[in-house]
């Protein structure tokens, strides 16, 4: 394992020490490694989300090219009608 030195302002150093003293971490290195692992996991989550978004966009474009689309105004009108019917049933 390679060493890396970092500098922290006193309030941050004190915060890390409190985390260690509370028993959450064995050392400052353990704390920093945990932060890096969490950041890596978040980065992987963002990448997965972006890939899913790209796939969704590609599917939408393919649907549009194949004519599997509806006019937005018609969809909104249908939704409003459904909501109004639902509200009328509950109120009545």
HTML snippet that shows the backbone in 3Dmol.js (N, CA, C, O; Angstrom):
<script src="https://3Dmol.org/build/3Dmol-min.js"></script>
<div id="view" style="width:600px;height:400px;position:relative"></div>
<script>
const pdb = `
ATOM      1  N   UNK A   1       0.850  -1.171   0.000  1.00  0.00           N
ATOM      2  CA  UNK A   1       0.000   0.000   0.000  1.00  0.00           C
ATOM      3  C   UNK A   1       0.898   1.236   0.000  1.00  0.00           C
ATOM      4  O   UNK A   1       1.890   1.297   0.726  1.00  0.00           O
ATOM      5  N   UNK A   2       0.537   2.210  -0.817  1.00  0.00           N
ATOM      6  CA  UNK A   2       1.307   3.439  -0.946  1.00  0.00           C
ATOM      7  C   UNK A   2       0.764   4.475   0.032  1.00  0.00           C
ATOM      8  O   UNK A   2      -0.441   4.549   0.271  1.00  0.00           O
ATOM      9  N   UNK A   3       1.670   5.275   0.595  1.00  0.00           N
ATOM     10  CA  UNK A   3       1.257   6.337   1.519  1.00  0.00           C
ATOM     11  C   UNK A   3       0.969   7.614   0.763  1.00  0.00           C
ATOM     12  O   UNK A   3       1.560   7.885  -0.282  1.00  0.00           O
ATOM     13  N   UNK A   4       0.046   8.399   1.312  1.00  0.00           N
ATOM     14  CA  UNK A   4      -0.281   9.707   0.756  1.00  0.00           C
ATOM     15  C   UNK A   4      -0.508  10.650   1.937  1.00  0.00           C
ATOM     16  O   UNK A   4      -1.291  10.350   2.838  1.00  0.00           O
ATOM     17  N   UNK A   5       0.168  11.763   1.924  1.00  0.00           N
ATOM     18  CA  UNK A   5       0.004  12.734   3.001  1.00  0.00           C
ATOM     19  C   UNK A   5      -0.999  13.795   2.589  1.00  0.00           C
ATOM     20  O   UNK A   5      -0.979  14.273   1.455  1.00  0.00           O
ATOM     21  N   UNK A   6      -1.874  14.160   3.509  1.00  0.00           N
ATOM     22  CA  UNK A   6      -2.827  15.225   3.244  1.00  0.00           C
ATOM     23  C   UNK A   6      -2.764  16.242   4.374  1.00  0.00           C
ATOM     24  O   UNK A   6      -2.407  15.918   5.507  1.00  0.00           O
ATOM     25  N   UNK A   7      -3.116  17.469   4.041  1.00  0.00           N
ATOM     26  CA  UNK A   7      -3.164  18.523   5.043  1.00  0.00           C
ATOM     27  C   UNK A   7      -4.617  18.909   5.269  1.00  0.00           C
ATOM     28  O   UNK A   7      -5.391  19.044   4.321  1.00  0.00           O
ATOM     29  N   UNK A   8      -4.980  19.084   6.536  1.00  0.00           N
ATOM     30  CA  UNK A   8      -6.341  19.463   6.891  1.00  0.00           C
ATOM     31  C   UNK A   8      -6.318  20.660   7.832  1.00  0.00           C
ATOM     32  O   UNK A   8      -5.425  20.780   8.670  1.00  0.00           O
ATOM     33  N   UNK A   9      -7.287  21.531   7.695  1.00  0.00           N
ATOM     34  CA  UNK A   9      -7.425  22.590   8.700  1.00  0.00           C
ATOM     35  C   UNK A   9      -7.787  21.957  10.045  1.00  0.00           C
ATOM     36  O   UNK A   9      -8.335  20.856  10.090  1.00  0.00           O
ATOM     37  N   UNK A  10      -7.483  22.644  11.118  1.00  0.00           N
ATOM     38  CA  UNK A  10      -7.718  22.104  12.455  1.00  0.00           C
ATOM     39  C   UNK A  10      -9.157  21.628  12.678  1.00  0.00           C
ATOM     40  O   UNK A  10      -9.346  20.555  13.250  1.00  0.00           O
ATOM     41  N   UNK A  11     -10.182  22.384  12.251  1.00  0.00           N
ATOM     42  CA  UNK A  11     -11.550  21.892  12.490  1.00  0.00           C
ATOM     43  C   UNK A  11     -11.831  20.558  11.789  1.00  0.00           C
ATOM     44  O   UNK A  11     -12.529  19.705  12.337  1.00  0.00           O
ATOM     45  N   UNK A  12     -11.292  20.377  10.581  1.00  0.00           N
ATOM     46  CA  UNK A  12     -11.495  19.102   9.884  1.00  0.00           C
ATOM     47  C   UNK A  12     -10.740  17.975  10.585  1.00  0.00           C
ATOM     48  O   UNK A  12     -11.261  16.869  10.730  1.00  0.00           O
ATOM     49  N   UNK A  13      -9.539  18.253  11.009  1.00  0.00           N
ATOM     50  CA  UNK A  13      -8.750  17.251  11.734  1.00  0.00           C
ATOM     51  C   UNK A  13      -9.477  16.839  13.005  1.00  0.00           C
ATOM     52  O   UNK A  13      -9.528  15.654  13.337  1.00  0.00           O
ATOM     53  N   UNK A  14     -10.035  17.802  13.711  1.00  0.00           N
ATOM     54  CA  UNK A  14     -10.776  17.499  14.940  1.00  0.00           C
ATOM     55  C   UNK A  14     -12.017  16.665  14.630  1.00  0.00           C
ATOM     56  O   UNK A  14     -12.364  15.756  15.384  1.00  0.00           O
ATOM     57  N   UNK A  15     -12.674  16.972  13.532  1.00  0.00           N
ATOM     58  CA  UNK A  15     -13.863  16.206  13.135  1.00  0.00           C
ATOM     59  C   UNK A  15     -13.479  14.754  12.876  1.00  0.00           C
ATOM     60  O   UNK A  15     -14.143  13.839  13.363  1.00  0.00           O
ATOM     61  N   UNK A  16     -12.417  14.537  12.117  1.00  0.00           N
ATOM     62  CA  UNK A  16     -11.970  13.173  11.812  1.00  0.00           C
ATOM     63  C   UNK A  16     -11.630  12.451  13.113  1.00  0.00           C
ATOM     64  O   UNK A  16     -11.971  11.282  13.286  1.00  0.00           O
ATOM     65  N   UNK A  17     -10.966  13.141  14.012  1.00  0.00           N
ATOM     66  CA  UNK A  17     -10.588  12.513  15.285  1.00  0.00           C
ATOM     67  C   UNK A  17     -11.823  12.133  16.106  1.00  0.00           C
ATOM     68  O   UNK A  17     -11.834  11.090  16.760  1.00  0.00           O
ATOM     69  N   UNK A  18     -12.858  12.970  16.074  1.00  0.00           N
ATOM     70  CA  UNK A  18     -14.093  12.629  16.787  1.00  0.00           C
ATOM     71  C   UNK A  18     -14.731  11.369  16.194  1.00  0.00           C
ATOM     72  O   UNK A  18     -15.257  10.529  16.924  1.00  0.00           O
ATOM     73  N   UNK A  19     -14.679  11.246  14.869  1.00  0.00           N
ATOM     74  CA  UNK A  19     -15.224  10.048  14.214  1.00  0.00           C
ATOM     75  C   UNK A  19     -14.452   8.799  14.653  1.00  0.00           C
ATOM     76  O   UNK A  19     -15.039   7.742  14.886  1.00  0.00           O
ATOM     77  N   UNK A  20     -13.143   8.938  14.759  1.00  0.00           N
ATOM     78  CA  UNK A  20     -12.302   7.821  15.196  1.00  0.00           C
ATOM     79  C   UNK A  20     -12.617   7.496  16.656  1.00  0.00           C
ATOM     80  O   UNK A  20     -12.803   6.331  17.008  1.00  0.00           O
ATOM     81  N   UNK A  21     -12.676   8.522  17.501  1.00  0.00           N
ATOM     82  CA  UNK A  21     -12.939   8.328  18.933  1.00  0.00           C
ATOM     83  C   UNK A  21     -14.311   7.703  19.180  1.00  0.00           C
ATOM     84  O   UNK A  21     -14.494   6.972  20.154  1.00  0.00           O
ATOM     85  N   UNK A  22     -15.263   7.986  18.311  1.00  0.00           N
ATOM     86  CA  UNK A  22     -16.606   7.425  18.462  1.00  0.00           C
ATOM     87  C   UNK A  22     -16.640   5.947  18.070  1.00  0.00           C
ATOM     88  O   UNK A  22     -17.659   5.279  18.248  1.00  0.00           O
ATOM     89  N   UNK A  23     -15.557   5.450  17.550  1.00  0.00           N
ATOM     90  CA  UNK A  23     -15.479   4.036  17.216  1.00  0.00           C
ATOM     91  C   UNK A  23     -15.901   3.696  15.808  1.00  0.00           C
ATOM     92  O   UNK A  23     -15.974   2.522  15.446  1.00  0.00           O
ATOM     93  N   UNK A  24     -16.181   4.720  15.000  1.00  0.00           N
ATOM     94  CA  UNK A  24     -16.602   4.451  13.637  1.00  0.00           C
ATOM     95  C   UNK A  24     -15.463   4.049  12.728  1.00  0.00           C
ATOM     96  O   UNK A  24     -15.672   3.377  11.718  1.00  0.00           O
ATOM     97  N   UNK A  25     -14.265   4.456  13.083  1.00  0.00           N
ATOM     98  CA  UNK A  25     -13.097   4.190  12.238  1.00  0.00           C
ATOM     99  C   UNK A  25     -11.895   3.885  13.115  1.00  0.00           C
ATOM    100  O   UNK A  25     -11.789   4.371  14.241  1.00  0.00           O
ATOM    101  N   UNK A  26     -10.994   3.073  12.582  1.00  0.00           N
ATOM    102  CA  UNK A  26      -9.794   2.695  13.334  1.00  0.00           C
ATOM    103  C   UNK A  26      -8.719   3.769  13.262  1.00  0.00           C
ATOM    104  O   UNK A  26      -7.890   3.891  14.164  1.00  0.00           O
ATOM    105  N   UNK A  27      -8.737   4.555  12.174  1.00  0.00           N
ATOM    106  CA  UNK A  27      -7.690   5.563  11.975  1.00  0.00           C
ATOM    107  C   UNK A  27      -8.162   6.583  10.960  1.00  0.00           C
ATOM    108  O   UNK A  27      -9.201   6.418  10.321  1.00  0.00           O
ATOM    109  N   UNK A  28      -7.376   7.643  10.826  1.00  0.00           N
ATOM    110  CA  UNK A  28      -7.689   8.653   9.814  1.00  0.00           C
ATOM    111  C   UNK A  28      -7.630   8.031   8.422  1.00  0.00           C
ATOM    112  O   UNK A  28      -8.433   8.374   7.555  1.00  0.00           O
ATOM    113  N   UNK A  29      -6.699   7.135   8.208  1.00  0.00           N
ATOM    114  CA  UNK A  29      -6.592   6.455   6.911  1.00  0.00           C
ATOM    115  C   UNK A  29      -7.846   5.636   6.626  1.00  0.00           C
ATOM    116  O   UNK A  29      -8.341   5.625   5.499  1.00  0.00           O
ATOM    117  N   UNK A  30      -8.356   4.955   7.641  1.00  0.00           N
ATOM    118  CA  UNK A  30      -9.582   4.170   7.492  1.00  0.00           C
ATOM    119  C   UNK A  30     -10.738   5.075   7.111  1.00  0.00           C
ATOM    120  O   UNK A  30     -11.549   4.727   6.252  1.00  0.00           O
ATOM    121  N   UNK A  31     -10.816   6.236   7.746  1.00  0.00           N
ATOM    122  CA  UNK A  31     -11.877   7.203   7.456  1.00  0.00           C
ATOM    123  C   UNK A  31     -11.783   7.697   6.007  1.00  0.00           C
ATOM    124  O   UNK A  31     -12.789   7.738   5.298  1.00  0.00           O
ATOM    125  N   UNK A  32     -10.595   8.065   5.575  1.00  0.00           N
ATOM    126  CA  UNK A  32     -10.399   8.571   4.208  1.00  0.00           C
ATOM    127  C   UNK A  32     -10.703   7.471   3.189  1.00  0.00           C
ATOM    128  O   UNK A  32     -11.320   7.739   2.159  1.00  0.00           O
ATOM    129  N   UNK A  33     -10.277   6.242   3.465  1.00  0.00           N
ATOM    130  CA  UNK A  33     -10.577   5.140   2.545  1.00  0.00           C
ATOM    131  C   UNK A  33     -12.086   4.946   2.409  1.00  0.00           C
ATOM    132  O   UNK A  33     -12.584   4.688   1.313  1.00  0.00           O
ATOM    133  N   UNK A  34     -12.818   5.070   3.528  1.00  0.00           N
ATOM    134  CA  UNK A  34     -14.272   4.936   3.475  1.00  0.00           C
ATOM    135  C   UNK A  34     -14.888   6.050   2.631  1.00  0.00           C
ATOM    136  O   UNK A  34     -15.794   5.795   1.837  1.00  0.00           O
ATOM    137  N   UNK A  35     -14.411   7.265   2.793  1.00  0.00           N
ATOM    138  CA  UNK A  35     -14.918   8.382   1.979  1.00  0.00           C
ATOM    139  C   UNK A  35     -14.673   8.135   0.495  1.00  0.00           C
ATOM    140  O   UNK A  35     -15.540   8.400  -0.337  1.00  0.00           O
ATOM    141  N   UNK A  36     -13.503   7.632   0.175  1.00  0.00           N
ATOM    142  CA  UNK A  36     -13.176   7.370  -1.234  1.00  0.00           C
ATOM    143  C   UNK A  36     -14.064   6.250  -1.784  1.00  0.00           C
ATOM    144  O   UNK A  36     -14.551   6.348  -2.910  1.00  0.00           O
ATOM    145  N   UNK A  37     -14.279   5.183  -0.999  1.00  0.00           N
ATOM    146  CA  UNK A  37     -15.160   4.101  -1.449  1.00  0.00           C
ATOM    147  C   UNK A  37     -16.575   4.620  -1.697  1.00  0.00           C
ATOM    148  O   UNK A  37     -17.207   4.251  -2.687  1.00  0.00           O
ATOM    149  N   UNK A  38     -17.070   5.469  -0.811  1.00  0.00           N
ATOM    150  CA  UNK A  38     -18.409   6.039  -0.988  1.00  0.00           C
ATOM    151  C   UNK A  38     -18.471   6.904  -2.246  1.00  0.00           C
ATOM    152  O   UNK A  38     -19.454   6.856  -2.986  1.00  0.00           O
ATOM    153  N   UNK A  39     -17.434   7.687  -2.485  1.00  0.00           N
ATOM    154  CA  UNK A  39     -17.396   8.524  -3.673  1.00  0.00           C
ATOM    155  C   UNK A  39     -17.355   7.668  -4.934  1.00  0.00           C
ATOM    156  O   UNK A  39     -18.011   7.988  -5.925  1.00  0.00           O
ATOM    157  N   UNK A  40     -16.588   6.585  -4.899  1.00  0.00           N
ATOM    158  CA  UNK A  40     -16.528   5.677  -6.044  1.00  0.00           C
ATOM    159  C   UNK A  40     -17.897   5.052  -6.302  1.00  0.00           C
ATOM    160  O   UNK A  40     -18.316   4.934  -7.454  1.00  0.00           O
ATOM    161  N   UNK A  41     -18.594   4.653  -5.243  1.00  0.00           N
ATOM    162  CA  UNK A  41     -19.918   4.049  -5.400  1.00  0.00           C
ATOM    163  C   UNK A  41     -20.899   5.063  -5.974  1.00  0.00           C
ATOM    164  O   UNK A  41     -21.708   4.726  -6.839  1.00  0.00           O
ATOM    165  N   UNK A  42     -20.832   6.301  -5.499  1.00  0.00           N
ATOM    166  CA  UNK A  42     -21.716   7.348  -6.025  1.00  0.00           C
ATOM    167  C   UNK A  42     -21.421   7.596  -7.497  1.00  0.00           C
ATOM    168  O   UNK A  42     -22.341   7.775  -8.295  1.00  0.00           O
ATOM    169  N   UNK A  43     -20.156   7.606  -7.854  1.00  0.00           N
ATOM    170  CA  UNK A  43     -19.758   7.799  -9.252  1.00  0.00           C
ATOM    171  C   UNK A  43     -20.308   6.668 -10.121  1.00  0.00           C
ATOM    172  O   UNK A  43     -20.780   6.906 -11.233  1.00  0.00           O
ATOM    173  N   UNK A  44     -20.243   5.440  -9.609  1.00  0.00           N
ATOM    174  CA  UNK A  44     -20.773   4.297 -10.358  1.00  0.00           C
ATOM    175  C   UNK A  44     -22.291   4.416 -10.506  1.00  0.00           C
ATOM    176  O   UNK A  44     -22.845   4.074 -11.550  1.00  0.00           O
ATOM    177  N   UNK A  45     -22.965   4.903  -9.450  1.00  0.00           N
ATOM    178  CA  UNK A  45     -24.420   5.093  -9.523  1.00  0.00           C
ATOM    179  C   UNK A  45     -24.785   6.129 -10.584  1.00  0.00           C
ATOM    180  O   UNK A  45     -25.749   5.946 -11.328  1.00  0.00           O
ATOM    181  N   UNK A  46     -24.022   7.207 -10.652  1.00  0.00           N
ATOM    182  CA  UNK A  46     -24.279   8.248 -11.658  1.00  0.00           C
ATOM    183  C   UNK A  46     -24.067   7.681 -13.053  1.00  0.00           C
ATOM    184  O   UNK A  46     -24.860   7.938 -13.959  1.00  0.00           O
ATOM    185  N   UNK A  47     -22.995   6.909 -13.228  1.00  0.00           N
ATOM    186  CA  UNK A  47     -22.738   6.298 -14.536  1.00  0.00           C
ATOM    187  C   UNK A  47     -23.880   5.371 -14.943  1.00  0.00           C
ATOM    188  O   UNK A  47     -24.313   5.379 -16.096  1.00  0.00           O
ATOM    189  N   UNK A  48     -24.369   4.568 -13.989  1.00  0.00           N
ATOM    190  CA  UNK A  48     -25.473   3.650 -14.292  1.00  0.00           C
ATOM    191  C   UNK A  48     -26.731   4.432 -14.652  1.00  0.00           C
ATOM    192  O   UNK A  48     -27.455   4.063 -15.577  1.00  0.00           O
ATOM    193  N   UNK A  49     -26.987   5.505 -13.925  1.00  0.00           N
ATOM    194  CA  UNK A  49     -28.164   6.341 -14.208  1.00  0.00           C
ATOM    195  C   UNK A  49     -28.068   6.959 -15.598  1.00  0.00           C
ATOM    196  O   UNK A  49     -29.052   6.996 -16.337  1.00  0.00           O
ATOM    197  N   UNK A  50     -26.884   7.442 -15.951  1.00  0.00           N
ATOM    198  CA  UNK A  50     -26.697   8.038 -17.276  1.00  0.00           C
ATOM    199  C   UNK A  50     -26.866   6.998 -18.379  1.00  0.00           C
ATOM    200  O   UNK A  50     -27.439   7.298 -19.426  1.00  0.00           O
ATOM    201  N   UNK A  51     -26.377   5.788 -18.158  1.00  0.00           N
ATOM    202  CA  UNK A  51     -26.559   4.728 -19.155  1.00  0.00           C
ATOM    203  C   UNK A  51     -28.041   4.395 -19.325  1.00  0.00           C
ATOM    204  O   UNK A  51     -28.515   4.211 -20.446  1.00  0.00           O
ATOM    205  N   UNK A  52     -28.771   4.319 -18.206  1.00  0.00           N
ATOM    206  CA  UNK A  52     -30.209   4.034 -18.281  1.00  0.00           C
ATOM    207  C   UNK A  52     -30.938   5.170 -18.995  1.00  0.00           C
ATOM    208  O   UNK A  52     -31.864   4.924 -19.768  1.00  0.00           O
ATOM    209  N   UNK A  53     -30.526   6.403 -18.741  1.00  0.00           N
ATOM    210  CA  UNK A  53     -31.128   7.551 -19.416  1.00  0.00           C
ATOM    211  C   UNK A  53     -30.863   7.491 -20.918  1.00  0.00           C
ATOM    212  O   UNK A  53     -31.768   7.720 -21.720  1.00  0.00           O
ATOM    213  N   UNK A  54     -29.632   7.187 -21.297  1.00  0.00           N
ATOM    214  CA  UNK A  54     -29.300   7.058 -22.722  1.00  0.00           C
ATOM    215  C   UNK A  54     -30.152   5.986 -23.385  1.00  0.00           C
ATOM    216  O   UNK A  54     -30.652   6.187 -24.492  1.00  0.00           O
ATOM    217  N   UNK A  55     -30.324   4.841 -22.711  1.00  0.00           N
ATOM    218  CA  UNK A  55     -31.141   3.760 -23.269  1.00  0.00           C
ATOM    219  C   UNK A  55     -32.595   4.198 -23.413  1.00  0.00           C
ATOM    220  O   UNK A  55     -33.255   3.871 -24.399  1.00  0.00           O
ATOM    221  N   UNK A  56     -33.084   4.932 -22.431  1.00  0.00           N
ATOM    222  CA  UNK A  56     -34.463   5.409 -22.481  1.00  0.00           C
ATOM    223  C   UNK A  56     -34.657   6.383 -23.642  1.00  0.00           C
ATOM    224  O   UNK A  56     -35.671   6.332 -24.338  1.00  0.00           O
ATOM    225  N   UNK A  57     -33.691   7.261 -23.845  1.00  0.00           N
ATOM    226  CA  UNK A  57     -33.770   8.216 -24.959  1.00  0.00           C
ATOM    227  C   UNK A  57     -33.732   7.468 -26.290  1.00  0.00           C
ATOM    228  O   UNK A  57     -34.504   7.766 -27.201  1.00  0.00           O
ATOM    229  N   UNK A  58     -32.826   6.492 -26.392  1.00  0.00           N
ATOM    230  CA  UNK A  58     -32.743   5.705 -27.628  1.00  0.00           C
ATOM    231  C   UNK A  58     -34.053   4.978 -27.897  1.00  0.00           C
ATOM    232  O   UNK A  58     -34.504   4.912 -29.040  1.00  0.00           O
ATOM    233  N   UNK A  59     -34.669   4.430 -26.843  1.00  0.00           N
ATOM    234  CA  UNK A  59     -35.949   3.732 -27.008  1.00  0.00           C
ATOM    235  C   UNK A  59     -37.028   4.706 -27.445  1.00  0.00           C
ATOM    236  O   UNK A  59     -37.841   4.384 -28.311  1.00  0.00           O
ATOM    237  N   UNK A  60     -37.044   5.884 -26.861  1.00  0.00           N
ATOM    238  CA  UNK A  60     -38.025   6.892 -27.250  1.00  0.00           C
ATOM    239  C   UNK A  60     -37.864   7.315 -28.697  1.00  0.00           C
ATOM    240  O   UNK A  60     -38.850   7.477 -29.417  1.00  0.00           O
ATOM    241  N   UNK A  61     -36.630   7.494 -29.120  1.00  0.00           N
ATOM    242  CA  UNK A  61     -36.389   7.863 -30.518  1.00  0.00           C
ATOM    243  C   UNK A  61     -36.802   6.740 -31.467  1.00  0.00           C
ATOM    244  O   UNK A  61     -37.371   6.988 -32.530  1.00  0.00           O
ATOM    245  N   UNK A  62     -36.505   5.491 -31.066  1.00  0.00           N
ATOM    246  CA  UNK A  62     -36.909   4.346 -31.894  1.00  0.00           C
ATOM    247  C   UNK A  62     -38.432   4.262 -31.970  1.00  0.00           C
ATOM    248  O   UNK A  62     -38.986   3.984 -33.034  1.00  0.00           O
ATOM    249  N   UNK A  63     -39.110   4.501 -30.845  1.00  0.00           N
ATOM    250  CA  UNK A  63     -40.579   4.487 -30.847  1.00  0.00           C
ATOM    251  C   UNK A  63     -41.125   5.577 -31.763  1.00  0.00           C
ATOM    252  O   UNK A  63     -42.078   5.351 -32.509  1.00  0.00           O
ATOM    253  N   UNK A  64     -40.521   6.753 -31.703  1.00  0.00           N
ATOM    254  CA  UNK A  64     -40.978   7.854 -32.567  1.00  0.00           C
ATOM    255  C   UNK A  64     -40.767   7.505 -34.035  1.00  0.00           C
ATOM    256  O   UNK A  64     -41.645   7.738 -34.865  1.00  0.00           O
ATOM    257  N   UNK A  65     -39.601   6.946 -34.354  1.00  0.00           N
ATOM    258  CA  UNK A  65     -39.325   6.558 -35.742  1.00  0.00           C
ATOM    259  C   UNK A  65     -40.310   5.495 -36.232  1.00  0.00           C
ATOM    260  O   UNK A  65     -40.667   5.474 -37.410  1.00  0.00           O
ATOM    261  N   UNK A  66     -40.752   4.608 -35.323  1.00  0.00           N
ATOM    262  CA  UNK A  66     -41.670   3.531 -35.704  1.00  0.00           C
ATOM    263  C   UNK A  66     -43.131   3.971 -35.632  1.00  0.00           C
ATOM    264  O   UNK A  66     -44.036   3.185 -35.911  1.00  0.00           O
ATOM    265  N   UNK A  67     -43.355   5.226 -35.259  1.00  0.00           N
ATOM    266  CA  UNK A  67     -44.721   5.723 -35.202  1.00  0.00           C
ATOM    267  C   UNK A  67     -45.466   5.361 -33.926  1.00  0.00           C
ATOM    268  O   UNK A  67     -46.685   5.519 -33.854  1.00  0.00           O
ATOM    269  N   UNK A  68     -44.742   4.876 -32.916  1.00  0.00           N
ATOM    270  CA  UNK A  68     -45.377   4.502 -31.648  1.00  0.00           C
ATOM    271  C   UNK A  68     -45.380   5.708 -30.703  1.00  0.00           C
ATOM    272  O   UNK A  68     -44.764   5.690 -29.638  1.00  0.00           O
ATOM    273  N   UNK A  69     -46.088   6.746 -31.124  1.00  0.00           N
ATOM    274  CA  UNK A  69     -46.174   7.966 -30.322  1.00  0.00           C
ATOM    275  C   UNK A  69     -47.611   8.464 -30.312  1.00  0.00           C
ATOM    276  O   UNK A  69     -48.425   8.091 -31.157  1.00  0.00           O
ATOM    277  N   UNK A  70     -47.902   9.313 -29.339  1.00  0.00           N
ATOM    278  CA  UNK A  70     -49.215   9.960 -29.272  1.00  0.00           C
ATOM    279  C   UNK A  70     -48.993  11.448 -29.126  1.00  0.00           C
ATOM    280  O   UNK A  70     -47.976  11.893 -28.595  1.00  0.00           O
ATOM    281  N   UNK A  71     -49.938  12.194 -29.593  1.00  0.00           N
ATOM    282  CA  UNK A  71     -49.897  13.642 -29.490  1.00  0.00           C
ATOM    283  C   UNK A  71     -49.960  14.032 -28.010  1.00  0.00           C
ATOM    284  O   UNK A  71     -50.808  13.533 -27.270  1.00  0.00           O
ATOM    285  N   UNK A  72     -49.073  14.915 -27.586  1.00  0.00           N
ATOM    286  CA  UNK A  72     -49.020  15.326 -26.186  1.00  0.00           C
ATOM    287  C   UNK A  72     -50.330  15.940 -25.719  1.00  0.00           C
ATOM    288  O   UNK A  72     -50.792  15.648 -24.616  1.00  0.00           O
ATOM    289  N   UNK A  73     -50.933  16.786 -26.543  1.00  0.00           N
ATOM    290  CA  UNK A  73     -52.209  17.397 -26.156  1.00  0.00           C
ATOM    291  C   UNK A  73     -53.278  16.336 -25.907  1.00  0.00           C
ATOM    292  O   UNK A  73     -54.066  16.452 -24.968  1.00  0.00           O
ATOM    293  N   UNK A  74     -53.305  15.306 -26.744  1.00  0.00           N
ATOM    294  CA  UNK A  74     -54.299  14.240 -26.575  1.00  0.00           C
ATOM    295  C   UNK A  74     -54.040  13.463 -25.293  1.00  0.00           C
ATOM    296  O   UNK A  74     -54.978  13.116 -24.575  1.00  0.00           O
ATOM    297  N   UNK A  75     -52.788  13.192 -25.006  1.00  0.00           N
ATOM    298  CA  UNK A  75     -52.444  12.468 -23.775  1.00  0.00           C
ATOM    299  C   UNK A  75     -52.843  13.298 -22.565  1.00  0.00           C
ATOM    300  O   UNK A  75     -53.428  12.771 -21.619  1.00  0.00           O
ATOM    301  N   UNK A  76     -52.535  14.587 -22.584  1.00  0.00           N
ATOM    302  CA  UNK A  76     -52.887  15.463 -21.465  1.00  0.00           C
ATOM    303  C   UNK A  76     -54.399  15.555 -21.298  1.00  0.00           C
ATOM    304  O   UNK A  76     -54.903  15.526 -20.176  1.00  0.00           O
ATOM    305  N   UNK A  77     -55.124  15.667 -22.405  1.00  0.00           N
ATOM    306  CA  UNK A  77     -56.587  15.701 -22.333  1.00  0.00           C
ATOM    307  C   UNK A  77     -57.133  14.412 -21.704  1.00  0.00           C
ATOM    308  O   UNK A  77     -58.042  14.457 -20.876  1.00  0.00           O
ATOM    309  N   UNK A  78     -56.572  13.267 -22.104  1.00  0.00           N
ATOM    310  CA  UNK A  78     -57.004  11.991 -21.534  1.00  0.00           C
ATOM    311  C   UNK A  78     -56.723  11.928 -20.031  1.00  0.00           C
ATOM    312  O   UNK A  78     -57.564  11.472 -19.256  1.00  0.00           O
ATOM    313  N   UNK A  79     -55.552  12.383 -19.630  1.00  0.00           N
ATOM    314  CA  UNK A  79     -55.201  12.368 -18.209  1.00  0.00           C
ATOM    315  C   UNK A  79     -56.110  13.281 -17.404  1.00  0.00           C
ATOM    316  O   UNK A  79     -56.564  12.912 -16.320  1.00  0.00           O
ATOM    317  N   UNK A  80     -56.376  14.455 -17.920  1.00  0.00           N
ATOM    318  CA  UNK A  80     -57.262  15.389 -17.228  1.00  0.00           C
ATOM    319  C   UNK A  80     -58.658  14.787 -17.086  1.00  0.00           C
ATOM    320  O   UNK A  80     -59.282  14.898 -16.031  1.00  0.00           O
ATOM    321  N   UNK A  81     -59.138  14.158 -18.139  1.00  0.00           N
ATOM    322  CA  UNK A  81     -60.457  13.521 -18.085  1.00  0.00           C
ATOM    323  C   UNK A  81     -60.481  12.405 -17.048  1.00  0.00           C
ATOM    324  O   UNK A  81     -61.453  12.262 -16.306  1.00  0.00           O
ATOM    325  N   UNK A  82     -59.405  11.611 -16.996  1.00  0.00           N
ATOM    326  CA  UNK A  82     -59.334  10.529 -16.011  1.00  0.00           C
ATOM    327  C   UNK A  82     -59.330  11.095 -14.595  1.00  0.00           C
ATOM    328  O   UNK A  82     -60.010  10.573 -13.712  1.00  0.00           O
ATOM    329  N   UNK A  83     -58.567  12.158 -14.381  1.00  0.00           N
ATOM    330  CA  UNK A  83     -58.506  12.770 -13.054  1.00  0.00           C
ATOM    331  C   UNK A  83     -59.852  13.355 -12.649  1.00  0.00           C
ATOM    332  O   UNK A  83     -60.290  13.220 -11.507  1.00  0.00           O
ATOM    333  N   UNK A  84     -60.486  13.995 -13.593  1.00  0.00           N
ATOM    334  CA  UNK A  84     -61.795  14.578 -13.297  1.00  0.00           C
ATOM    335  C   UNK A  84     -62.810  13.498 -12.969  1.00  0.00           C
ATOM    336  O   UNK A  84     -63.626  13.681 -12.067  1.00  0.00           O
ATOM    337  N   UNK A  85     -62.781  12.383 -13.675  1.00  0.00           N
ATOM    338  CA  UNK A  85     -63.696  11.266 -13.384  1.00  0.00           C
ATOM    339  C   UNK A  85     -63.399  10.691 -12.000  1.00  0.00           C
ATOM    340  O   UNK A  85     -64.312  10.400 -11.228  1.00  0.00           O
ATOM    341  N   UNK A  86     -62.117  10.533 -11.703  1.00  0.00           N
ATOM    342  CA  UNK A  86     -61.726  10.010 -10.406  1.00  0.00           C
ATOM    343  C   UNK A  86     -62.153  10.928  -9.270  1.00  0.00           C
ATOM    344  O   UNK A  86     -62.638  10.464  -8.239  1.00  0.00           O
ATOM    345  N   UNK A  87     -61.971  12.234  -9.462  1.00  0.00           N
ATOM    346  CA  UNK A  87     -62.350  13.202  -8.450  1.00  0.00           C
ATOM    347  C   UNK A  87     -63.868  13.216  -8.284  1.00  0.00           C
ATOM    348  O   UNK A  87     -64.369  13.307  -7.164  1.00  0.00           O
ATOM    349  N   UNK A  88     -64.595  13.127  -9.388  1.00  0.00           N
ATOM    350  CA  UNK A  88     -66.057  13.118  -9.329  1.00  0.00           C
ATOM    351  C   UNK A  88     -66.586  11.913  -8.579  1.00  0.00           C
ATOM    352  O   UNK A  88     -67.576  12.012  -7.854  1.00  0.00           O
ATOM    353  N   UNK A  89     -65.923  10.762  -8.752  1.00  0.00           N
ATOM    354  CA  UNK A  89     -66.367   9.539  -8.073  1.00  0.00           C
ATOM    355  C   UNK A  89     -66.147   9.673  -6.568  1.00  0.00           C
ATOM    356  O   UNK A  89     -66.996   9.275  -5.772  1.00  0.00           O
ATOM    357  N   UNK A  90     -64.998  10.239  -6.184  1.00  0.00           N
ATOM    358  CA  UNK A  90     -64.710  10.379  -4.760  1.00  0.00           C
ATOM    359  C   UNK A  90     -65.634  11.391  -4.102  1.00  0.00           C
ATOM    360  O   UNK A  90     -66.081  11.199  -2.971  1.00  0.00           O
ATOM    361  N   UNK A  91     -65.915  12.476  -4.826  1.00  0.00           N
ATOM    362  CA  UNK A  91     -66.759  13.536  -4.256  1.00  0.00           C
ATOM    363  C   UNK A  91     -68.211  13.106  -4.198  1.00  0.00           C
ATOM    364  O   UNK A  91     -68.957  13.560  -3.330  1.00  0.00           O
ATOM    365  N   UNK A  92     -68.627  12.231  -5.115  1.00  0.00           N
ATOM    366  CA  UNK A  92     -70.035  11.871  -5.210  1.00  0.00           C
ATOM    367  C   UNK A  92     -70.394  10.724  -4.422  1.00  0.00           C
ATOM    368  O   UNK A  92     -71.556  10.318  -4.417  1.00  0.00           O
TER     369      UNK A  92
END
`;
const viewer = $3Dmol.createViewer("view");
viewer.addModel(pdb, "pdb");
viewer.setStyle({}, {cartoon: {color: "spectrum"}});
viewer.zoomTo();
viewer.render();
</script>
